[in-house]
């Protein structure tokens, strides 16, 4: 079956009508985009904490220092950076609560469940971050901390998809399988990147432990997975053009491909320039974009809109 050969009767719920989309626009759509933006921002600010050596700027958790939830008595640049990053979590909670309220008012069960998962994921991610502090930035815990943020970004994209397109049926076939393979390898790339970080010099604190693995060998593994990801994406590009997928689907895959090339270029340059902080920051931002883009591509290919449109304005 081709990727667009899904009969309308096969969809569990019809795609939202234009009237329904407009009725959601004042709150739900804006909050969903805000959810995506602030969670991407958290990845970047978390990277700033690690890259400036501020991971233990607050020496404990949930307090900043024993007996004090703020760093006022031991204020320095590192404690200010770490404390500011912690405060961003409260912004995420406020946005998530507002999104949950808006989703509840839509009376759509799918939006409610996704918003609830995001709302539950943010404190869970914060707890993992706290455990990383309590374990003196154990690199394996830090790795899970970053991956959990990437997962929340994926949920935010799913929320946007359901708002714009609805809960469309899954499509089977070679193109969908290729999209799933691309998605899976993208996550392998993201996780391998956290392992490389755990072996590298940017530990978040001068005394933080490393994972003991070879940074050179795992950087090569990471690069090999990136090449595999780009190869799969090229194959997916050929597939969506061969099956004459809607323009919005083809555009989504092209956007993913462009992000991958930019991310690969940044990774290559940073490796051969001894990991300058600015480039590593851009690399973390690119990783967050990969998580978002590959989720959108999977949904566009494997759960296509019944009318062939994927609005993103």
LUMKE-199322 format. One record per atom (N, C-alpha, C): x, y, z; residue in one letter. Coordinates in pm, whole numbers, padded with zeros to 5 digits, always signed. Layout:
N
XYZa...
***
This chain:
313
+00084-00120+00000x+00000+00000+00000x+00087+00124+00000x+00058+00223-00080x+00134+00347-00084x+00105+00431+00038x+00185+00531+00059x+00174+00607+00182x+00049+00693+00187x-00016+00718+00073x-00136+00801+00074x-00260+00721+00043x-00249+00588+00036x-00363+00505+00000x-00446+00465+00120x-00487+00561+00198x-00566+00532+00316x-00709+00578+00292x-00808+00489+00290x-00945+00530+00269x-00995+00615+00385x-01079+00715+00359x-01127+00802+00465x-01190+00726+00580x-01255+00612+00551x-01323+00538+00656x-01226+00476+00756x-01096+00470+00719x-00999+00403+00805x-00952+00492+00919x-00982+00621+00913x-00934+00711+01015x-01022+00703+01139x-00962+00694+01258x-01042+00684+01378x-01117+00812+01410x-01057+00927+01377x-01127+01054+01391x-01092+01139+01270x-01187+01216+01225x-01163+01301+01109x-01070+01414+01146x-00997+01464+01048x-00911+01578+01072x-00996+01698+01110x-00945+01784+01198x-01022+01900+01240x-01060+01987+01120x-01183+02034+01121x-01227+02125+01015x-01162+02260+01035x-01171+02346+00932x-01115+02480+00943x-01180+02554+01059x-01310+02536+01077x-01379+02603+01187x-01326+02557+01323x-01301+02425+01333x-01247+02371+01458x-01106+02422+01483x-01026+02432+01376x-00890+02484+01392x-00892+02627+01442x-00980+02708+01385x-00989+02848+01426x-01037+02861+01570x-01128+02771+01612x-01178+02777+01749x-01070+02743+01850x-00971+02663+01808x-00861+02629+01897x-00752+02735+01897x-00750+02817+01792x-00637+02907+01769x-00607+03003+01884x-00707+03068+01947x-00674+03171+02046x-00586+03121+02161x-00604+02997+02206x-00529+02949+02321x-00450+02823+02293x-00518+02721+02247x-00455+02589+02238x-00335+02590+02144x-00351+02648+02028x-00243+02646+01930x-00122+02726+01979x-00148+02845+02033x-00039+02927+02083x+00035+02862+02199x-00041+02799+02289x+00022+02732+02403x+00103+02611+02359x+00055+02540+02257x+00130+02425+02207x+00264+02469+02149x+00263+02576+02072x+00389+02628+02018x+00480+02678+02130x+00421+02740+02231x+00501+02788+02345x+00564+02671+02419x+00487+02563+02435x+00539+02443+02501x+00662+02390+02427x+00652+02384+02295x+00766+02338+02216x+00885+02432+02234x+00861+02562+02226x+00970+02659+02232x+01042+02657+02366x+00966+02653+02477x+01032+02661+02608x+01108+02532+02640x+01062+02420+02588x+01135+02295+02613x+01262+02288+02529x+01260+02344+02410x+01385+02357+02333x+01481+02453+02405x+01425+02562+02459x+01507+02658+02534x+01572+02591+02654x+01499+02500+02721x+01555+02432+02837x+01677+02347+02799x+01673+02286+02682x+01789+02209+02634x+01911+02301+02618x+01886+02419+02562x+01996+02514+02540x+02051+02567+02672x+01961+02606+02763x+02008+02659+02892x+02076+02550+02975x+02025+02426+02963x+02092+02315+03031x+02232+02295+02976x+02247+02314+02845x+02379+02307+02785x+02470+02417+02836x+02413+02536+02857x+02493+02647+02911x+02543+02615+03051x+02458+02550+03130x+02500+02510+03266x+02621+02418+03258x+02613+02319+03171x+02722+02221+03161x+02848+02283+03103x+02832+02363+02998x+02948+02416+02926x+03023+02522+03005x+02955+02588+03099x+03022+02688+03183x+03073+02628+03314x+03061+02496+03327x+03106+02431+03450x+03022+02465+03570x+02892+02492+03547x+02803+02536+03656x+02709+02427+03704x+02734+02303+03665x+02643+02196+03699x+02624+02176+03847x+02727+02208+03927x+02717+02199+04072x+02723+02338+04135x+02677+02438+04058x+02667+02574+04112x+02574+02578+04231x+02471+02493+04226x+02391+02462+04345x+02434+02324+04389x+02480+02312+04511x+02549+02189+04554x+02455+02075+04590x+02326+02103+04604x+02233+01997+04639x+02100+02021+04570x+02003+01934+04600x+01870+01945+04539x+01769+01878+04632x+01647+01932+04650x+01588+02046+04579x+01637+02182+04627x+01709+02186+04741x+01767+02313+04783x+01883+02347+04691x+01921+02475+04692x+02039+02513+04614x+02164+02482+04696x+02162+02525+04822x+02268+02491+04917x+02200+02444+05045x+02264+02362+05125x+02201+02312+05247x+02138+02424+05330x+02006+02412+05353x+01935+02510+05433x+01885+02630+05358x+01906+02636+05226x+01865+02754+05149x+01828+02712+05007x+01711+02755+04963x+01666+02722+04828x+01721+02819+04724x+01787+02924+04767x+01847+03020+04675x+01997+03026+04701x+02073+03080+04605x+02220+03086+04624x+02268+03216+04686x+02178+03290+04754x+02212+03426+04796x+02336+03436+04885x+02353+03336+04973x+02469+03343+05064x+02598+03295+04999x+02586+03224+04887x+02705+03175+04817x+02694+03209+04668x+02651+03331+04642x+02624+03372+04503x+02754+03394+04427x+02762+03327+04311x+02870+03351+04216x+02815+03321+04077x+02898+03332+03977x+02850+03315+03840x+02794+03175+03817x+02856+03074+03876x+02811+02937+03854x+02678+02909+03923x+02664+02957+04046x+02537+02935+04117x+02425+03014+04051x+02457+03131+03998x+02355+03212+03930x+02306+03142+03804x+02398+03084+03728x+02360+03013+03604x+02276+02890+03636x+02320+02810+03732x+02246+02688+03768x+02109+02723+03826x+02104+02822+03914x+01976+02860+03975x+01880+02915+03871x+01930+02991+03775x+01845+03044+03668x+01786+02932+03585x+01866+02830+03559x+01816+02715+03483x+01707+02642+03561x+01726+02630+03692x+01623+02567+03775x+01493+02648+03772x+01505+02778+03774x+01385+02862+03773x+01308+02849+03642x+01379+02817+03533x+01310+02799+03406x+01212+02683+03413x+01240+02585+03499x+01148+02473+03515x+01009+02522+03558x+01004+02624+03643x+00875+02677+03688x+00800+02742+03573x+00874+02804+03481x+00810+02860+03361x+00748+02747+03279x+00822+02638+03265x+00769+02523+03191x+00644+02467+03257x+00643+02462+03390x+00526+02410+03461x+00406+02500+03438x+00426+02631+03445x+00316+02725+03421x+00259+02707+03281x+00347+02697+03182x+00302+02678+03044x+00230+02544+03030x+00283+02440+03094x+00222+02307+03085x+00085+02304+03150x+00071+02372+03264x-00060+02377+03331x-00160+02452+03244x-00117+02565+03188x-00207+02642+03100x-00247+02559+02979x-00152+02483+02925x-00181+02396+02810x-00280+02287+02849x-00262+02231+02967x-00353+02127+03015x-00494+02183+03031x-00507+02303+03086x-00639+02366+03102x-00704+02391+02967x-00625+02444+02874x-00679+02470+02739x-00719+02339+02670x-00637+02235+02686x-00669+02106+02626x-00797+02048+02686x-00814+02065+02815x-00934+02014+02882x-01059+02084+02827x-01047+02212+02797x-01161+02287+02748x-01200+02250+02605x-01108+02189+02532x-01141+02146+02395x-01232+02023+02393x-01237+01951+02507x-01315+01827+02519x-01263+01717+02427x-01141+01732+02379x-01079+01628+02297x-00988+01543+02383x-01020+01414+02392x-00947+01324+02479x-00800+01314+02440x-00770+01313+02309x-00631+01298+02267x-00546+01416+02312x-00600+01538+02299x-00524+01655+02342x-00505+01656+02493x-00607+01611+02565x-00596+01605+02711x-00485+01511+02755x-00478+01393+02693x-00378+01294+02732x-00237+01341+02700x-00219+01400+02582x-00084+01447+02546x-00041+01560+02638x-00133+01656+02665x-00100+01766+02755x-00068+01714+02895x-00139+01609+02939x-00113+01551+03071x+00025+01485+03076x+00062+01417+02968x+00195+01355+02963x+00305+01462+02970x+00284+01572+02900x+00383+01680+02904x+00391+01738+03045x+00274+01760+03105x+00271+01816+03240x+00339+01723+03340x+00319+01592+03326x+00385+01498+03415x+00533+01481+03384x+00570+01500+03257x+00709+01481+03217x+00802+01588+03270x+00751+01709+03287x+00838+01820+03329x+00888+01801+03472x+00802+01774+03571x+00857+01747+03705x+00943+01620+03709x+00908+01520+03629x+00990+01399+03624x+01129+01432+03573x+01135+01517+03471x+01264+01559+03417x+01342+01639+03520x+01271+01721+03599x+01337+01799+03704x+01394+01708+03813x+01321+01603+03847x+01370+01508+03948x+01497+01439+03898x+01498+01400+03770x+01618+01338+03714x+01736+01436+03721x+01707+01563+03692x+01812+01664+03705x+01862+01675+03848x+01768+01666+03945x+01809+01670+04085x+01895+01551+04122x+01860+01433+04071x+01941+01314+04098x+02081+01331+04039x+02089+01396+03924x+02222+01417+03864x+02309+01505+03955x+02247+01604+04020x+02323+01688+04114x+02364+01607+04236x+02269+01528+04290x+02297+01450+04410x+02402+01342+04386x+02421+01303+04259x+02523+01203+04225x+02648+01270+04166x+02663+01401+04192x+02781+01476+04145x+02796+01470+03994x+02684+01482+03924x+02679+01485+03778x+02727+01353+03717x+02673+01244+03770x+02700+01114+03708x+02663+01121+03560x+02754+01091+03470x+02728+01113+03327x+02611+01030+03272x+02585+00914+03331x+02474+00832+03283x+02340+00894+03324x+02336+00954+03444x+02214+01022+03487x+02194+01149+03405x+02301+01222+03380x+02293+01343+03297x+02242+01308+03158x+02284+01193+03106x+02239+01147+02975x+02087+01127+02973x+02035+01060+03077x+01890+01039+03085x+01818+01173+03098x+01878+01265+03170x+01820+01399+03190x+01799+01469+03056x+01900+01463+02969x+01888+01527+02838x+01788+01452+02749x+01794+01320+02751x+01703+01241+02667x+01558+01266+02706x+01532+01283+02835x+01395+01310+02878x+01345+01443+02824x+01432+01542+02814x+01393+01670+02754x+01360+01653+02606x+01440+01571+02537x+01413+01545+02395x+01278+01475+02378x+01244+01386+02471x+01116+01316+02462x+00999+01413+02480x+01013+01509+02571x+00907+01608+02591x+00892+01695+02467x+01003+01725+02401x+00995+01800+02275x+00915+01721+02171x+00940+01590+02165x+00862+01506+02074x+00714+01508+02107x+00679+01505+02236x+00538+01511+02276x+00477+01646+02238x+00554+01753+02249x+00503+01885+02210x+00472+01889+02060x+00556+01824+01981x+00530+01816+01837x+00406+01732+01810x+00390+01622+01882x+00270+01540+01868x+00145+01620+01901x+00152+01701+02005x+00039+01786+02041x+00004+01881+01927x+00105+01943+01867x+00081+02032+01754x+00017+01957+01637x+00067+01836+01613x+00013+01757+01502x-00136+01727+01524x-00171+01687+01645x-00310+01655+01674x-00399+01779+01664x-00346+01896+01698x-00424+02019+01686x-00450+02052+01539x-00347+02042+01457x-00359+02081+01317x-00423+01974+01230x-00392+01849+01257x-00431+01741+01166x-00534+01647+01226x-00524+01618+01354x-00615+01524+01416x-00551+01388+01435x-00630+01292+01485x-00580+01157+01512x-00605+01069+01390x-00519+01081+01291x-00536+01006+01167x-00481+00864+01182x-00528+00775+01096x-00488+00634+01103x-00345+00615+01054x-00280+00512+01110x-00145+00478+01066x-00150+00414+00928x-00049+00444+00847x-00037+00387+00713x+00078+00286+00713x+00055+00170+00656x+00161+00070+00645x+00220+00072+00505x+00341+00022+00493x+00406+00018+00363x+00551+00059+00373x+00627+00043+00265x+00772+00071+00268x+00806+00212+00313x+00728+00311+00268x+00761+00449+00304x+00744+00472+00454x+00638+00416+00510x+00617+00429+00654x+00726+00357+00732x+00764+00238+00684x+00871+00165+00752x+01001+00245+00748x+01026+00310+00636x+01147+00391+00624x+01141+00511+00719x+01023+00569+00735x+01007+00680+00829x+01032+00634+00972x+00981+00516+01006x+01005+00462+01140x+01154+00432+01162x+01220+00379+01060x+01364+00351+01072x+01442+00481+01092x+01403+00584+01018x+01468+00715+01033x+01449+00769+01174x+01328+00755+01224x+01297+00801+01360x+01381+00726+01463x+01388+00594+01449x+01464+00512+01545x+01612+00546+01543x+01669+00561+01423x+01811+00592+01413x+01838+00733+01465x+01746+00825+01444x+01763+00960+01498x+01777+00956+01649x+01697+00872+01713x+01707+00860+01858x+01837+00791+01900x+01885+00697+01822x+02016+00638+01850x+02125+00744+01840x+02113+00832+01740x+02210+00941+01724x+02207+01032+01846x+02086+01068+01890x+02074+01158+02005x+02133+01095+02130x+02103+00967+02152x+02156+00903+02272x+02308+00885+02263x+02356+00846+02146x+02501+00832+02129x+02571+00964+02155x+02507+01074+02117x+02565+01205+02144x+02581+01231+02293x+02483+01186+02373x+02495+01204+02518x+02607+01118+02576x+02629+01000+02517x+02738+00913+02563x+02873+00977+02531x+02885+01034+02411x+03009+01104+02374x+03033+01219+02471x+02927+01293+02503x+02940+01403+02598x+02989+01353+02733x+02938+01237+02775x+02979+01181+02903x+03124+01137+02906x+03184+01120+02789x+03325+01083+02781x+03415+01203+02754x+03353+01317+02719x+03430+01434+02677x+03465+01528+02790x+03519+01645+02755x+03571+01737+02855x+03466+01823+02925x+03348+01843+02864x+03249+01933+02921x+03158+01857+03017x+03207+01840+03140x+03137+01756+03238x+03034+01832+03320x+03039+01964+03317x+02949+02043+03400x+03013+02090+03528x+03125+02029+03564x+03201+02069+03682x+03341+02008+03670x+03445+02080+03710x+03581+02027+03695x+03603+01893+03765x+03528+01867+03871x+03549+01744+03947x+03445+01636+03918x+03360+01660+03819x+03255+01563+03787x+03316+01440+03720x+03262+01321+03751x+03318+01199+03691x+03283+01188+03543x+03363+01113+03470x+03335+01082+03331x+03291+00935+03323x+03233+00894+03210x+03181+00757+03200x+03290+00653+03174x+03413+00696+03151x+03524+00602+03134x+03536+00543+02995x+03450+00582+02904x+03456+00530+02767x+03549+00616+02682x+03590+00561+02569x+03680+00634+02479x+03602+00739+02400x+03636+00864+02421x+03569+00971+02348x+03592+00957+02198x+03712+00914+02159x+03745+00898+02018x+03659+00789+01954x+03652+00672+02018x+03576+00561+01961x+03427+00591+01954x+03373+00650+02059x+03229+00677+02059x+03194+00797+01972x+03289+00887+01951x+03267+00994+01853x+03256+00935+01713x+03339+00833+01685x+03332+00766+01556x+03199+00692+01540x+03155+00624+01647x+03025+00556+01642x+02913+00656+01620x+02920+00767+01689x+02821+00874+01673x+02819+00924+01528x+02937+00945+01471x+02947+00992+01333x+02890+00888+01236x+02918+00760+01263x+02865+00654+01176x+02712+00652+01180x+02655+00670+01298x+02510+00673+01310x+02451+00795+01238x+02522+00907+01245x+02477+01027+01173x+02475+01000+01023x+02579+00935+00971x+02581+00900+00828x+02464+00808+00793x+02435+00712+00880x+02321+00623+00857x+02191+00702+00856x+02177+00795+00950x+02056+00878+00957x+02039+00961+00829x+02146+01022+00783x+02138+01103+00661x+02104+01014+00542x+02163+00894+00536x+02133+00801+00428x+01986+00761+00427x+01931+00730+00545x+01789+00695+00554x+01701+00812+00513x+01740+00931+00553x+01661+01048+00517x+01663+01072+00367x+01777+01051+00304x+01784+01062+00158x+01692+00959+00094x+01695+00836+00146x+01604+00734+00096x+01459+00773+00114x+01428+00834+00228x+01290+00879+00253x+01251+00991+00156x+01347+01077+00124x+01320+01183+00025x+01283+01122-00110x+01360+01025-00154x+01327+00958-00280x+01189+00893-00273x+01158+00832-00158x+01030+00762-00144x+00912+00857-00151x+00919+00968-00079x+00803+01058-00077x+00784+01126-00213x+00893+01145-00286x+00879+01199-00422x+00827+01091-00517x+00876+00968-00503x+00832+00860-00591x+00684+00829-00573x+00636+00835-00448x+00495+00807-00420x+00407+00931-00436x+00470+01043-00481x+00397+01168-00502x+00321+01211-00376x+00393+01211-00266x+00334+01256-00140x+00300+01404-00150x+00205+01452-00070x+00171+01594-00070x+00293+01682-00045x+00286+01802-00095x+00399+01895-00082x+00441+01914+00062x+00344+01924+00156x+00377+01947+00296x+00460+01832+00353x+00432+01710+00309x+00509+01595+00356x+00651+01602+00301x+00663+01630+00171x+00796+01641+00111x+00877+01753+00176x+00810+01863+00204x+00878+01975+00269x+00928+01937+00408x+00849+01861+00483x+00889+01819+00617x+01017+01736+00612x+01026+01646+00513x+01146+01562+00502x+01266+01646+00460x+01243+01740+00369x+01352+01829+00328x+01404+01913+00446x+01312+01960+00530x+01353+02038+00648x+01438+01952+00740x+01395+01829+00764x+01474+01738+00846x+01613+01717+00786x+01619+01696+00656x+01747+01673+00588x+01839+01795+00603x+01783+01914+00590x+01863+02036+00604x+01917+02051+00746x+01834+02019+00846x+01879+02026+00985x+01991+01926+01010x+01975+01805+00954x+02078+01702+00971x+02211+01746+00912x+02207+01806+00792x+02332+01851+00730x+02398+01961+00813x+02318+02056+00861x+02373+02164+00943x+02429+02109+01073x+02354+02018+01134x+02399+01958+01260x+02526+01876+01240x+02533+01802+01131x+02653+01726+01102x+02774+01814+01080x+02752+01926+01009x+02862+02019+00984x+02913+02080+01114x+02820+02119+01202x+02860+02175+01330x+02938+02072+01412x+02887+01949+01413x+02955+01844+01488x+03095+01817+01437x+03111+01818+01306x+03242+01793+01245x+03340+01905+01282x+03292+02031+01269x+03380+02145+01299x+03416+02149+01446x+03318+02125+01534x+03348+02133+01678x+03447+02026+01721x+03440+01909+01656x+03531+01801+01693x+03675+01838+01660x+03695+01898+01544x+03831+01930+01499x+03879+02068+01548x+03796+02136+01627x+03839+02264+01687x+03835+02257+01839x+03843+02134+01892x+03852+02111+02037x+03728+02160+02113x+03612+02141+02055x+03483+02162+02121x+03466+02302+02182x+03473+02407+02099x+03447+02541+02152x+03303+02552+02203x+03286+02626+02310x+03157+02632+02379x+03045+02679+02288x+03070+02780+02208x+02964+02835+02122x+02913+02730+02024x+03005+02657+01962x+02964+02554+01866x+02889+02440+01935x+02933+02402+02055x+02865+02296+02127x+02723+02340+02163x+02705+02467+02197x+02571+02519+02225x+02482+02507+02102x+02534+02545+01987x+02456+02533+01864x+02426+02386+01833x+02521+02299+01867x+02502+02156+01842x+02388+02101+01929x+02378+02148+02052x+02269+02105+02140x+02135+02160+02090x+02135+02283+02044x+02014+02339+01984x+01972+02257+01862x+02070+02219+01781x+02041+02137+01664x+01986+02001+01702x+02035+01943+01813x+01983+01814+01858x+01835+01826+01895x+01798+01935+01961x+01658+01958+01995x+01573+01972+01868x+01627+02040+01767x+01555+02054+01640x+01540+01920+01570x+01643+01835+01580x+01633+01701+01521x+01518+01624+01585x+01510+01628+01718x+01402+01559+01788x+01266+01607+01740x+01251+01738+01724x+01123+01793+01679x+01095+01757+01533x+01194+01775+01448x+01172+01755+01304x+01147+01610+01269x+01219+01518+01332x+01203+01377+01297x+01067+01326+01347x+01017+01382+01457x+00883+01346+01504x+00778+01394+01405x+00793+01516+01357x+00698+01572+01261x+00699+01490+01132x+00818+01451+01087x+00828+01371+00965x+00761+01236+00983x+00784+01170+01095x+00720+01041+01120x+00568+01054+01115x+00515+01156+01177x+00370+01176+01177x+00319+01209+01038x+00392+01292+00965x+00348+01332+00831x+00347+01215+00734x+00443+01122+00750x+00454+01010+00658x+00368+00892+00702x+00376+00857+00829x+00308+00737+00878x+00166+00761+00925x+00129+00887+00950x-00007+00922+00991x-00053+01042+00908x-00060+01028+00776x-00087+01144+00691x-00226+01201+00711x-00237+01330+00683x-00367+01396+00685x-00456+01337+00577x-00584+01322+00607x-00675+01264+00509x-00698+01355+00388x-00677+01487+00408x-00696+01578+00295x-00564+01617+00230x-00453+01554+00280x-00322+01579+00219x-00255+01706+00262x-00317+01779+00357x-00259+01906+00399x-00198+01892+00537x-00086+01959+00558x-00022+01962+00689x+00010+02107+00720x-00089+02185+00766x-00063+02325+00789x+00035+02347+00904x+00122+02442+00888x+00220+02470+00994x+00229+02618+01025x+00139+02697+00974x+00146+02839+01002x+00102+02870+01143x
***
